[in-house]
């Protein structure tokens, strides 16, 4: 079982994936770097949670073969 993510994180991640999906991969470190260039996030914790959620979503897309 994982930690429950706030709605704001899920919404922002979905919007970023829709608009900049080609910049994200299934690698957490690369997603953190991509977020730094796309959206200035002051909080390190929020950036990491967002990058982790995007990584999880991208792994699901990769596993589904989409």
C-alpha positions in Angstrom: 0.0 0.0 0.0 1.2 3.5 -0.8 0.7 6.9 0.5 -2.4 8.8 -0.7 -1.6 11.8 -2.8 -3.4 15.1 -2.6 -5.8 16.0 -5.3 -3.7 19.0 -6.3 -0.7 16.8 -7.0 -2.7 14.4 -9.1 -4.4 17.2 -11.1 -1.1 19.1 -11.7 0.6 15.8 -12.7 -2.2 14.9 -15.2 -2.1 18.4 -16.7 1.7 18.3 -17.1 1.6 14.8 -18.7 -1.0 16.0 -21.2 0.9 19.1 -22.2 4.5 17.8 -21.9 4.2 14.1 -21.9 7.2 13.6 -24.2 9.5 15.1 -21.6 8.7 12.5 -18.9 9.9 9.0 -18.6 9.7 6.1 -16.1 12.8 7.4 -14.3 12.4 9.4 -11.2 15.6 11.4 -11.5 14.9 12.4 -15.1 11.4 13.5 -14.1 12.7 15.7 -11.3 15.0 17.5 -13.8 12.2 17.9 -16.3 10.0 19.4 -13.6 12.7 22.0 -12.8 12.7 23.2 -16.4 8.9 23.2 -16.8 7.5 24.5 -13.5 9.3 26.4 -10.8 8.4 24.6 -7.6 9.8 26.1 -4.4 9.2 23.1 -2.1 11.6 20.2 -2.6 9.1 17.8 -1.0 6.3 18.8 -3.3 8.6 18.5 -6.4 9.6 15.0 -5.3 6.0 13.9 -4.7 5.0 15.2 -8.1 7.9 13.6 -9.8 7.1 10.3 -8.1 3.5 10.4 -9.1 4.4 11.2 -12.7 6.9 8.3 -12.7 4.2 6.0 -11.5 1.8 7.2 -14.2 4.5 6.8 -16.9 5.3 3.3 -15.8 1.6 2.4 -16.1 1.5 3.8 -19.6 4.7 1.9 -20.5 3.3 -1.4 -19.0 0.0 -1.0 -20.8 1.9 -0.6 -24.2 0.3 2.7 -25.0 
